[in-house]
Amino acid sequence: MKLLFVGLGGVGQRHLRNCLSLNPCAEIHSFRERGLTFEISNDLQTDTTTNIDEKYDITNHTTFMSGISASPDAVIISNPSSMHFEIFSKCIENKIPCFIEKPLAVSTDGLPEILSMAQESNLTTMVGFQLRFNPVIKELKRIINDKELGKILSFRAEVCEYMPGFHPYEDYRNLYCSKKELGGGVVLTQIHELDLIIYLFGTPEKVMAYGGKLSSLDIDVEDSVDILMQKDDFSLSLRMDYLQNPRRRSGVIYGENDWVEYDLVNLSIEFGSGKKLRWDDFDRNNMFIDEMKDFFKSMEENRESSISIQEGSKSLYLAEGILKSLNNKEEVEIEY
């Protein structure tokens, strides 16, 4: 197998190691603008004594099309968010399967045409929403599907983490998530929670968002947002920010018969009725391995993955509606 990596920062290098664990004989190519060669571990520690080009025998390309000319079997896209659309569009035009880190893009402009093209060519695509492979989320999905809580009445969640600590090896002001031009901002950066809402409950129909750039962080994007969403006859609320240390990533689903609270930091679930579940021994990297297994298996079977760009685009339409509501200070109906 021949793989072309676009971007080899922290998450790109994680994907590189996981791909090689699944395909030890894979031939690795890359196109990356910064050209960093030091290794970044899964816990984001740097090893400047290790040259990844030498360690993983990477063939580098000065342009993306040069990488495409090497005829890769798949492209792994993990460059800044603002550059995703251009790259995966070229993959689809050239009929090359691609895995795209979230978010799919920073805007839905031009997206319907690319989605149609991918569907017509029956091309395998996948968006990197690895939280769908988290055991807590999988159990929540089962609880909802089995109607253990009875009728769902409401959902409340929060994803709050101190952004300057995202990448210990670089100044937070240089991160893509701190720059509007690179597709930053808490809504797009933490879009996982929007995907989880869609995965667990379906697509919200209306949104109202409040917040913006409220902190003293030296960034030009929103860092604190409160969102109220409507889905059928129940409400969903979400708090997102770049500010909390220690981080919080949790939520509560309220049903007619019971409630269940989850914690993605401590990997636990607790029911109002007293039942508790924990996954203390879970290795976080298993989520990333499982999503790559899904992608490669889908390629082998010549079918769409479980999180195709069609599925992954839903969270982008929702994020765009939230940002529109935030900027215009009005309720927005979402058209997917």
N, C-alpha and C positions, 0 to 999 in steps of 0.2 A: 504494500500500500504506500502511496505517495501523498503526503499531506503538506499543504501550504498554510503557514500561519501568518496572519496579518496582525501585527502587534504581539510583542512578547514581554509585557510587563508582568505584574504579579499574577493576575488571573490567567494570562496567556501562558506563562510558564507552568502553572498548575495543570492547565489543559495539555500542555506538551508532555509532561511527565505521565499523566493519566493515559493519554493516547498511546504512549510507548509501553506502558504496562499492559495495555490491551492488545497492542500490535508491536511486539518487540523489534520486528524487522522493518518497521515503517521507515521510509526515506523522508527526511524532514527538510522542507524549504521554508524560507521566510521572506516577508517584505515588512520592514519596520523602519519608520522614519527616524526615530531617535537612535536606533542602533545600539542600545545598551547591551553589554555582554556579560555583566555580572549576574550571578544566580540569585533569585528571590525565592525563598522557601514558602511553603504553604501557610506558615504563620507570619509571613511578610518580613522575615529577617534576611539581610543581604550577606552574600559571601563574595567579596570582591576578589578573592583568590581563585575563583572558578570562572572560566570562560565558557559560557553555554554553547557558543559556536563549536568549540573543540569538543566539549563533553558529549554533545548530542549530534555531532557531525552535521551541522546545519549548513545548507547551501543558501546564501543570501542573494536577494535580487534588489536591484535599485529602483524598479518600478513594479507595480502590481501586475501589469500585463506581461512583464518578463517572467514573473512567477507563474502566470497562467500558461505561458508558452512551454513550461516544463510538464504540462499535462497532469496536474494533480488529480487524485481521485476525489479529494474533498478539500474545502477551504475552511479553516477555523478563524473566525473574525473576532478579535479582542482588542481592537484599537479604540480610541476615544469615540464616544457615542455619536458625535456629529459626523463621523466618517463612515458609519455603518452602512447607510443607505447606498452610497456610491459603490461600495465594495460588493455588497450582496446583490445589488442590481446587475453588476457585471458578471457575477457568478451565474445568475439565472439566465442572463442573455447568452452565456457560453455553456449553459446546461451542465453546470458543475454543482454537485451537492454542497451545501454550506451549513455550518453551525455558526450562529450569530449570538454574541453575548448581548444580554439585555442592556438598554432597551433596543428594540428592533431599529429604531431611528429616532430622530428628535422632532419629526413632523410627519404628518400623514400625506403631505404633498407628493403626488406621483405614486403613492403606494398602491391604489387600486389596480393600476395597470400592471405593476410588477407582480402583485398577488395573482392576477389572472394568468399572466405568463407562466408563473411557477406551477399553477394548477393544471394548465393545458399541457405542460411538458412532463407532468407526473414526477417532478423533481423532489428529491428528499431535502428538506430543510428542517432546521431546529433552532429555537430561540432558548437561550440559557437561563431558564427559570428553574434552577436546581432545587428550590424549596419545595417543589411538587414531589420531590423524592425524599423529603425529610420525614422520618417516621411519625413525628407529631402531626404533620399535615395529612399524611396518609390515614392516620387514625381518625382525625377530624372528618375527613371525607367519608370514611366508613360510617361514623356516627351519624352524619347527616343523611347519607343514603339509606341507612337502616331505620331512620326516623326515631332514634332513641330519645331525642329531646321533645318529641311531638312537633307540633307546628312551630316553625322558627318565627320569633317575634322581632328580634333585633340582633345586631352584631356591633361590637365596639373593639377597636384595635389601636395599637400604637407601635411605631417604629422610630426610636429616638436614639441617636448615637453621635458621639463627638467627632465631627468630620475631620478636624486637624489631626486626629489619631488614626485615620484610615490607612495611610502609608507612612510608617515611621521613617522610611528611608528618603523622604523628600518633603520639601516645604509645601504645606497644604494649599498655599496660594497658587501653586503651579499645577495642582491636580485638575483633571478634566471636570470633576464634579463641582469645582468652585468657579468655573468660568462659563458664562452664558454662551460664548462662541463655540465651545466644545460640547455643548449639550448638557451642562451641569444643572444644579438645582436639586433640592431634596425630592421633588416629585418624580423626576426621571431617574435619578440615581437610586432611589429606594422603590422603584416601580414593582419590585417583587410583591409587595403587599397588595398592589392593585391586581396583579395576576392571581394572587391567592383568593381575593374576593371573587373574581370571575370564576376560578376553578371550583370554589366551594359553593357559590350561590348563583352563578350566572351573571349576566351583564347588567349593571345598574343603568337606570333609564334617565335619571336626573342627578345633577350634582350642584352643591353650593360650597364654595371654599373661601376661607378667610386666612389672612396672614401675609407673608412676604419676607422681605429681608429685614428681620427684626433685631438681629444680634449685632455685636461689635466686630464680628469676623470680617476680615479684609477680603470680601468676595462680592461678586455682582449678580448673585442669584438668590432665589428664595431659600430661606433656611428654617422656616417655621410655618407650618400649614395645618389647619384644622378643616376637615372635609366631612360634609354630610351628604350621603347618597341615598337614593330611593330605588328599591327593587321590588316590583309588584306591590304588596301591601305591607312590607316591613322596611325599616331603615337600617343603614350601615354608617358608622362613623369611624373616621381614621385620623389619628394624630401622627404627623411626620415632622421630625426636626433633626438638625445637624448639631445639637447642642448638649445632649445629656451624657454625663459620665459619672457612674457606669451606665452602660447602654440598657435600653429596655426594648423588648420585642415580644409583645404579648397581646392577648385579646380574650374576649368573652362572647360566647354565643348564648343568647337567651332563648329558650324554648318554652312552650306552654306547659311541659311536664317537668323540666329540669333545666339547669344551665351547666355549661362546661367552660372552664378557663384554661387557656394554654399559655405556655412560656417557651419561646424558641431559644432563649439564652440558656435556661436551665433544663431544657428538653423535658417538660412535664405537662401533664394534663390533670385537672382536678374537677370533679363533678360536684354540683351543689349537694347531691345526695350522699357525698362522702367518699366515693371511689377515687383513687389516685393512681396515676401511671407515670413511670419515669423511664428514661433511656440514658442512664448514666454512662454507659460504655460505648455510646454511638460515636463513631469517627466521622467528623464533618466532611472529610474528603470523599466519603462513600457516596454522598449526593452527586458530586461532580463526576465520579466514576460511573454511577448509574445512568446519568443523563447521556454520557458518551456511549455507553453500551446501547442505549436506546437509539441513538443516532446511527451508530455503525450497523446495528441489526436492521434498522429501517433501510439503510443503503443496500445491504445484502439482499433484502426482500423486495427492493425497488418499490417502496411505498413511502408515504408520509410518516414522520415521527409523531410522537404523542403531543409535541408542542411545535407544530409547524408554524411557518410565518403567518398563515391565516389565523391560527389560534393565538399566536404571540402578538398579532397586530391589535387585538381587542384591548389589551392594556394600554397601548399607545393612544388609541382613540379616547379611552377614558382619561388618561393623563392629559391629553390635549384639551379635553373639556374642563378638567380641573384648573388648568393654567388659564384658560379663557375666563372661567368664573372668578379666579383670583384677581386677574387684571381688570376685568370689567365690573366686578362687585355685583354680580347678578347670577341667578340660577340658570344653569345650562342644560339643555336636553342633549343627550349623547346619541349621535348617529354612527353606528358601526358599519 
